[in-house]
Amino acid sequence: MNGIKLLILSCLLAVAVSGAVSAGSDRNEPIQAIPVSSGYNKAKVELGKKLFFEPRLSKSGFISCNSCHNLATGGADNLPSSIGHKWQLGPINSPTVLNATFNIAQFWDGRAKDLKDQAGGPIANPGEMASSHEAAVSMLQSIPEYVRSFNEVYQVDKINIEQVTDAIAAFEETLTTPNSKFDKWLKGDDSAISEEEKAGYNLFVDKGCIACHNGVGVGGGSYQKFGIAKPYKKDTKTLGRYNVTKKEEDKYVFKVPLLRNIELTAPYFHDASTWDLAEAVTIMAEYQLGEKLSNDDVKKIVAFLKTLTGEQPSITYPVLPPSTIKTPKPNQN
């Protein structure tokens, strides 16, 4: 236990130093407010939005990025694991796309270095969209409106997968959720959160949750083993970061999830083992911190976590261009 506490204290010290020099909030806290961004390439973002909602990128012509990262439900699908081609169930809970730009890397195991790298994965994954990069590009190239859009953004006549993933990433970078109650408090509005919510935040810091869940995303900035204080035995098959590094010490190590909008994204953890945010807090305290929290403490921390729900992106559903006679036909086999 002493080793765990020492690790937490050292992390807290590093976070405090980082928070002291970070811009974006008026209060000196280890969590920073989400900045309200502008200045995006509007044509690229609009193209990326169409591609995000484009089911013809999948073999079946049915599955889009939004299928697993539904922008109407917190940027996730609220399922234990996503449904892919021919009703295949994915091996892991789908994380939210909202605020994913603040992640150190993408996927639970961090195998994609950024949003662009991540965007190409599901298209060619046989258990997800089950297409190929070549087939996806061929589909887009067969539709004159897409050819014109790619020419406008990238000044090319021939589309390639690099441009496709770049455009999707550009759209996803806009999917942030600023102006949460907690962000308003960070910016100096004392009335933005209640005394119970403030007490929950103080517990969140004092108990050590803040060591991993900090920064703009309230997480997403590091990798941690699930089961620091005691082994997590509910799922011993999902090896996490080990699949990328092949290092023994990376077994059961995962990217720390973002806690922004956490009340919207049940079920929780990589294995979707609980739908109850209070239970998730209790499990985290037990397995990561070696703490047994009282019901009252859990209630207060949950109240704080709900203040992290920000303004959801206002998305007008895009009208996609029609297929042509050259467009590959859907294949559900």
C-alpha positions as CSV (number, residue, x, y, z in Angstrom):
1,M,0.0,0.0,0.0
2,N,2.8,2.4,0.8
3,G,4.2,2.0,-2.7
4,I,0.8,2.8,-4.2
5,K,0.4,5.9,-2.1
6,L,3.9,7.1,-3.0
7,L,3.1,6.6,-6.7
8,I,-0.1,8.6,-6.3
9,L,1.6,11.4,-4.4
10,S,4.4,11.7,-7.0
11,C,1.8,11.8,-9.8
12,L,-0.2,14.5,-7.9
13,L,3.0,16.6,-7.5
14,A,3.6,16.3,-11.3
15,V,0.0,17.1,-12.1
16,A,0.1,20.2,-9.8
17,V,3.2,21.5,-11.5
18,S,1.7,20.9,-14.9
19,G,-1.6,22.6,-13.8
20,A,0.3,25.6,-12.6
21,V,1.7,26.4,-16.0
22,S,-1.2,25.3,-18.1
23,A,-3.4,27.9,-19.9
24,G,-7.2,27.6,-20.3
25,S,-8.6,28.2,-16.8
26,D,-8.6,30.9,-14.1
27,R,-8.1,28.4,-11.3
28,N,-4.9,26.6,-10.6
29,E,-6.2,23.1,-10.9
30,P,-4.9,19.8,-12.4
31,I,-8.0,19.8,-14.7
32,Q,-8.2,22.4,-17.4
33,A,-11.3,23.7,-19.2
34,I,-11.9,22.6,-22.7
35,P,-11.0,25.5,-25.0
36,V,-13.5,26.7,-27.5
37,S,-11.8,26.2,-30.8
38,S,-12.3,27.9,-34.2
39,G,-10.3,28.4,-37.3
40,Y,-11.0,24.9,-38.8
41,N,-10.7,24.2,-42.5
42,K,-14.5,24.3,-43.1
43,A,-14.4,22.4,-46.4
44,K,-12.3,19.7,-44.9
45,V,-14.4,19.4,-41.8
46,E,-17.6,19.2,-43.9
47,L,-16.1,16.5,-46.1
48,G,-15.0,14.6,-43.0
49,K,-18.5,14.8,-41.6
50,K,-19.9,13.2,-44.7
51,L,-17.4,10.4,-44.5
52,F,-18.1,10.0,-40.7
53,F,-21.7,9.3,-41.6
54,E,-21.0,7.4,-44.8
55,P,-22.2,3.8,-44.6
56,R,-20.9,2.9,-48.1
57,L,-17.4,2.9,-46.6
58,S,-18.5,-0.5,-45.2
59,K,-18.8,-3.7,-47.1
60,S,-22.5,-4.0,-46.3
61,G,-23.3,-0.4,-47.1
62,F,-24.9,-0.2,-43.6
63,I,-22.2,0.6,-41.0
64,S,-20.6,4.1,-40.6
65,C,-18.3,5.6,-38.0
66,N,-21.4,7.0,-36.3
67,S,-22.7,3.4,-35.8
68,C,-20.2,2.8,-33.0
69,H,-19.6,6.4,-32.1
70,N,-23.1,7.7,-32.1
71,L,-23.1,11.5,-31.7
72,A,-26.6,11.4,-30.4
73,T,-25.5,9.2,-27.4
74,G,-22.3,10.7,-26.1
75,G,-20.1,9.7,-29.0
76,A,-20.4,6.0,-28.1
77,D,-23.0,3.3,-28.9
78,N,-23.9,2.4,-25.3
79,L,-23.4,-1.3,-25.9
80,P,-21.0,-3.7,-24.1
81,S,-19.3,-4.1,-27.5
82,S,-20.1,-2.8,-30.9
83,I,-21.9,-4.7,-33.6
84,G,-19.9,-5.1,-36.8
85,H,-20.3,-6.8,-40.1
86,K,-22.8,-9.8,-40.1
87,W,-23.7,-9.0,-36.5
88,Q,-20.2,-9.8,-35.2
89,L,-19.6,-8.5,-31.7
90,G,-16.4,-6.6,-31.1
91,P,-13.9,-7.7,-28.5
92,I,-14.0,-4.5,-26.3
93,N,-16.2,-1.6,-25.3
94,S,-16.2,1.2,-27.8
95,P,-14.8,4.5,-26.3
96,T,-16.4,7.8,-27.0
97,V,-15.2,9.9,-30.0
98,L,-16.1,13.1,-28.1
99,N,-13.0,15.0,-27.0
100,A,-10.9,12.1,-28.4
101,T,-8.6,14.7,-29.8
102,F,-7.2,15.1,-26.2
103,N,-6.1,11.4,-26.0
104,I,-2.4,10.6,-26.0
105,A,-3.3,7.9,-28.6
106,Q,-6.4,6.1,-29.9
107,F,-7.9,2.7,-29.0
108,W,-7.7,1.2,-25.5
109,D,-4.3,-0.2,-26.2
110,G,-3.0,3.0,-27.9
111,R,-2.1,1.2,-31.2
112,A,-3.1,4.3,-33.2
113,K,-1.0,7.3,-32.7
114,D,-3.7,9.8,-33.6
115,L,-7.2,10.2,-34.9
116,K,-6.1,10.0,-38.5
117,D,-4.3,6.7,-37.8
118,Q,-7.4,5.4,-36.0
119,A,-9.8,6.3,-38.8
120,G,-8.5,3.8,-41.2
121,G,-8.7,0.8,-38.8
122,P,-12.4,0.0,-38.7
123,I,-12.9,0.4,-42.5
124,A,-10.6,-2.6,-43.1
125,N,-11.3,-4.6,-40.0
126,P,-13.3,-7.8,-41.0
127,G,-15.2,-7.7,-37.7
128,E,-16.2,-4.0,-38.1
129,M,-16.9,-2.4,-41.5
130,A,-15.3,-5.4,-43.3
131,S,-14.2,-3.4,-46.4
132,S,-10.7,-2.6,-47.6
133,H,-9.0,0.7,-48.1
134,E,-8.9,0.1,-51.8
135,A,-12.7,-0.7,-52.0
136,A,-13.5,2.4,-49.9
137,V,-11.5,4.7,-52.2
138,S,-13.0,3.0,-55.3
139,M,-16.5,3.8,-53.9
140,L,-15.7,7.4,-53.3
141,Q,-13.9,7.8,-56.7
142,S,-17.1,6.5,-58.4
143,I,-19.2,9.4,-57.1
144,P,-18.5,12.8,-58.9
145,E,-19.6,14.9,-55.9
146,Y,-17.0,13.3,-53.7
147,V,-14.3,13.7,-56.4
148,R,-15.1,17.4,-56.5
149,S,-15.0,17.7,-52.7
150,F,-11.6,16.0,-52.5
151,N,-10.3,18.1,-55.3
152,E,-11.5,21.3,-53.5
153,V,-9.8,20.2,-50.2
154,Y,-6.7,18.4,-51.4
155,Q,-6.3,19.6,-55.0
156,V,-6.2,16.1,-56.4
157,D,-8.2,14.2,-59.0
158,K,-7.4,10.7,-57.5
159,I,-8.6,10.0,-54.0
160,N,-6.4,8.0,-51.6
161,I,-6.9,6.6,-48.1
162,E,-4.6,9.2,-46.5
163,Q,-6.9,11.9,-47.6
164,V,-10.0,10.0,-46.4
165,T,-8.6,9.4,-42.9
166,D,-7.3,13.0,-42.7
167,A,-10.7,14.4,-43.5
168,I,-12.4,12.1,-40.9
169,A,-9.9,13.2,-38.3
170,A,-10.4,16.8,-39.1
171,F,-14.1,16.4,-38.4
172,E,-13.5,14.4,-35.2
173,E,-11.2,17.1,-33.9
174,T,-14.2,19.5,-33.8
175,L,-16.2,17.1,-31.6
176,T,-15.3,18.7,-28.3
177,T,-17.8,19.5,-25.5
178,P,-16.8,22.8,-23.8
179,N,-18.7,24.9,-21.2
180,S,-19.5,22.1,-18.7
181,K,-20.6,23.2,-15.3
182,F,-17.1,22.3,-14.0
183,D,-15.4,24.3,-16.8
184,K,-17.5,27.3,-15.8
185,W,-16.3,26.8,-12.2
186,L,-12.7,26.5,-13.4
187,K,-13.2,29.8,-15.2
188,G,-14.2,31.5,-12.0
189,D,-18.0,31.1,-11.7
190,D,-18.4,30.0,-8.0
191,S,-22.1,29.3,-8.5
192,A,-21.6,26.9,-11.4
193,I,-21.3,23.8,-9.1
194,S,-23.0,22.9,-5.9
195,E,-21.4,22.3,-2.5
196,E,-21.9,18.5,-3.0
197,E,-20.3,18.6,-6.4
198,K,-17.4,20.6,-5.0
199,A,-17.0,18.2,-2.2
200,G,-17.0,15.4,-4.8
201,Y,-14.2,17.1,-6.6
202,N,-12.2,17.5,-3.4
203,L,-12.6,13.8,-2.7
204,F,-11.6,13.0,-6.3
205,V,-8.3,14.9,-5.7
206,D,-7.7,13.8,-2.1
207,K,-8.3,10.1,-2.8
208,G,-5.9,10.1,-5.8
209,C,-8.2,9.7,-8.8
210,I,-6.7,12.9,-10.1
211,A,-3.3,11.2,-10.6
212,C,-4.5,9.6,-13.7
213,H,-7.7,11.6,-14.6
214,N,-6.4,15.1,-15.1
215,G,-5.8,17.6,-17.9
216,V,-8.3,18.9,-20.4
217,G,-9.8,15.4,-21.0
218,V,-9.8,14.4,-17.3
219,G,-7.9,11.4,-18.5
220,G,-6.6,10.1,-21.8
221,G,-3.1,11.3,-21.1
222,S,-1.4,8.1,-19.8
223,Y,-1.5,4.3,-19.7
224,Q,-2.2,2.5,-16.4
225,K,-2.6,-1.1,-15.3
226,F,-6.2,-2.1,-14.5
227,G,-5.6,-3.6,-11.1
228,I,-2.8,-1.7,-9.3
229,A,-3.9,-2.3,-5.8
230,K,-5.3,-5.8,-6.4
231,P,-5.6,-8.0,-9.5
232,Y,-8.6,-7.4,-11.7
233,K,-10.0,-10.9,-12.3
234,K,-13.2,-10.1,-14.1
235,D,-11.3,-10.0,-17.5
236,T,-8.0,-11.8,-17.8
237,K,-8.1,-12.3,-21.5
238,T,-7.9,-8.7,-22.8
239,L,-4.2,-7.9,-22.6
240,G,-4.3,-4.2,-23.5
241,R,-1.1,-2.5,-24.2
242,Y,0.8,-5.8,-24.3
243,N,-0.7,-6.5,-27.7
244,V,1.2,-3.5,-29.0
245,T,4.5,-3.6,-27.1
246,K,4.8,-7.4,-26.3
247,K,6.3,-6.4,-22.9
248,E,5.2,-8.5,-20.0
249,E,4.8,-5.4,-17.8
250,D,2.2,-4.1,-20.2
251,K,-0.3,-6.9,-19.7
252,Y,-3.6,-5.4,-18.5
253,V,-2.4,-1.9,-19.1
254,F,-4.8,0.4,-20.9
255,K,-5.1,4.0,-21.9
256,V,-6.7,5.9,-19.1
257,P,-10.2,6.8,-20.4
258,L,-11.5,10.3,-20.7
259,L,-14.1,11.2,-18.0
260,R,-15.7,14.0,-20.0
261,N,-19.4,13.3,-20.5
262,I,-19.0,10.0,-18.5
263,E,-22.6,10.0,-17.4
264,L,-23.6,9.5,-21.1
265,T,-21.3,6.7,-22.0
266,A,-22.3,3.6,-20.0
267,P,-21.4,0.8,-19.8
268,Y,-18.0,1.4,-18.2
269,F,-14.4,0.0,-18.5
270,H,-12.9,-1.8,-21.4
271,D,-14.9,-4.9,-20.5
272,A,-18.2,-3.0,-20.0
273,S,-18.5,-4.8,-16.6
274,T,-20.8,-2.2,-15.0
275,W,-23.6,0.1,-16.2
276,D,-23.7,2.0,-12.9
277,L,-21.4,5.0,-12.5
278,A,-21.5,4.7,-8.7
279,E,-20.3,1.1,-9.0
280,A,-17.6,2.2,-11.5
281,V,-16.3,4.7,-8.9
282,T,-16.3,2.0,-6.2
283,I,-14.4,-0.5,-8.4
284,M,-11.8,2.1,-9.4
285,A,-11.2,3.0,-5.7
286,E,-10.8,-0.7,-4.8
287,Y,-8.7,-1.9,-7.6
288,Q,-6.6,1.2,-8.4
289,L,-6.3,3.0,-5.1
290,G,-6.8,0.2,-2.5
291,E,-9.6,2.3,-1.0
292,K,-13.1,1.4,0.3
293,L,-15.2,4.4,-0.2
294,S,-18.4,5.1,1.8
295,N,-21.7,5.4,0.0
296,D,-21.7,9.1,0.8
297,D,-18.2,9.6,-0.7
298,V,-19.3,7.7,-3.8
299,K,-22.4,9.8,-4.1
300,K,-20.4,13.0,-4.0
301,I,-17.8,11.9,-6.5
302,V,-20.6,10.8,-8.9
303,A,-22.1,14.3,-8.5
304,F,-18.8,15.8,-9.4
305,L,-18.4,13.5,-12.5
306,K,-21.7,14.6,-13.8
307,T,-20.5,18.3,-13.9
308,L,-18.1,17.2,-16.6
309,T,-20.9,16.8,-19.1
310,G,-20.4,19.6,-21.6
311,E,-22.2,21.1,-24.5
312,Q,-22.8,18.4,-27.1
313,P,-21.8,19.1,-30.7
314,S,-24.7,20.5,-32.7
315,I,-24.6,18.3,-35.8
316,T,-26.8,18.7,-38.9
317,Y,-27.1,15.3,-40.4
318,P,-25.3,15.5,-43.8
319,V,-27.1,14.7,-47.1
320,L,-24.8,12.2,-48.8
321,P,-24.3,12.2,-52.6
322,P,-26.0,9.5,-54.6
323,S,-24.3,6.4,-55.9
324,T,-23.7,6.0,-59.6
325,I,-23.8,3.0,-61.9
326,K,-20.0,2.6,-61.1
327,T,-20.4,2.6,-57.4
328,P,-19.8,-0.9,-55.8
329,K,-23.0,-2.5,-54.6
330,P,-23.5,-3.4,-50.9
331,N,-22.3,-6.9,-50.0
332,Q,-23.8,-8.4,-46.8
333,N,-21.9,-11.7,-47.1
